[in-house]
Amino acid sequence: MTGKRMQKVRSGFITKQEGEAAVAVSIYEVEKGLYVKETTQILNWQMSG
């Protein structure tokens, strides 16, 4: 971590209530360690056997 604040922008919610619910879910995921940052990095691994 660089100590910089992380921001994620999402839009397209029909109502304010819908948007606020999505924010609550995002905060929960970050706090519980469930959030996985989207990336274009390719994971290359092979199963042995």
N, C-alpha and C positions, 0 to 999 in steps of 0.2 A: 504494500500500500504506500502511496505517496503522501498520504495525509490530505489529499484534495477531496472535496465534497463530490460524491457521485450523484449524477442526475440522470433520470430516465424520463423521456417525454412520450406520452401516449395521448391519443386523441380519438375522436369519433364516437364519444358516448352520447346517447340520446338525451339523457337527463343528468343534472348535477348529481343526483343521488347515485346514479349508476357509476359516474366517475369517482365519487368519493368511496364507493364500495371497492372499486378496483385499487384505489390507493391503499385502503386498509389491508387488502390481500397482499399487496406488494410489500408493505411494511412488515406484516406478519412473516412473509417468506424470508426477508432479510434478517429479521430478529432470530428466527429459528434455524438459519443457515441453509435454507432450502433454495434460495435464489441462485441461479446460474446465469452468469452474464453471457449474452449472445455473442458469438464470435464466428469468424469465417475461417479460423484455423482448422486444419484437417488433422484428425487423429489417425495415425498410421500404426497399427499393431497387428500382430498375427497370433493366432492361437496355436500352441504346440500340441502335437499329439496325433 
